[in-house]
């Protein structure tokens, strides 16, 4: 639609330009003709005529697209408009974003920005003016209850109510972001802050002051068709002397709060210690009561047990007596049996020794008889071979003794005397043997 509007506008202007061109061309021909006549030039061209009707037709026809184009109004997004009549003034009703038709040459459309806008005071943030240049916002200076001047950094977020654009156009000065909002915001804060002290504005009742200011600004601007969404108190610039004193005071208050917290903690610790002591006392009492009840129960159980223990003990004593008597009888019987066993053992030992003596006597007799028979046989053999005695003597003297055979009649041989002595001994023993055998 906007393209159509511009196309119609260009077409109408083009027609007017064509009409003006036709008249200009005809005028140039007329001037040329007059110059030729004055110069006496022959032959003369035909007398030119002005095409007034053609030019007027183009001019009158050009107004049709121009008027149609002027009747088309396009309201862009984020904007709203209100119609202003040359005869009736501001007309009721709001033109929202889109295409609208108005009476050309009689009505105009005033556009308003319906998006959120910000009014800012204070030196914390930098802003830009309409030309795009960076400007430094100045704080809003107000006086408190003590008469001290403080600087407020304020931001008000607002927008124009599209439903009241006709009222705004007819009654309020423009632009409203410079003529309406700043004075209302400043007057509200300067009216409200003097009711509070610097300390209340800075810390104690800061939110309360902001909420009251926001309510008052909203109420005042709502009457003018301006919707306030939010009022922010970003910062407060205190006087240097007061800031220093307030800092000291705040430090003291913090110290006082810290001491109060420590006192509360100590009191709670004391209370906890008291409760622990009471709990310990109650626990000890309960333990003592439990121990006493336990002793009572034990005494009762022992008393009840004694009723059954005494008969049991009596029975045990009787059983012990019976066992002692039985052990006594068994001991006597055992002693008698042991004595009998000893008698039997002694008798058996005597019989055994007697048998052993008889056996030893028999063995000695047999051995003596065997030795006598052996000696008789040896004597007979030695009698037949006397030299065997020397050999037997030599063998029994030592295993390393060497035997040498020498003649029996050697005069200078030392063994002759020995051999002779042995022969004499052998003859003597042979002479004694018959006597011994007779004695036996």
DADA-V622121 format. One record per run of one state. SS is the DSSP state (~ for helix, > for strand, _ for the rest). FROM is the first residue (numbers start at 1). TO is the last residue. If there is no record, write none. Layout:
# DADA-V622121
ss = {SS;SS}
from = {FROM;FROM}
to = {TO;TO}
This chain:
# DADA-V622121
ss = {_;~;_;~;>;_;>;_;>;_;>;_;>;_;>;_;>;_;>;_;>;_;>;_;>;_;~;_;~;_;~;_;~;_;~;_;>;_;~;_;~;_;~;_}
from = {1;2;40;52;72;76;79;86;89;91;95;96;98;102;107;114;117;121;126;129;134;137;140;144;149;161;162;172;176;180;181;196;198;205;206;223;226;238;240;385;387;398;415;440}
to = {1;39;51;71;75;78;85;88;90;94;95;97;101;106;113;116;120;125;128;133;136;139;143;148;160;161;171;175;179;180;195;197;204;205;222;225;237;239;384;386;397;414;439;440}
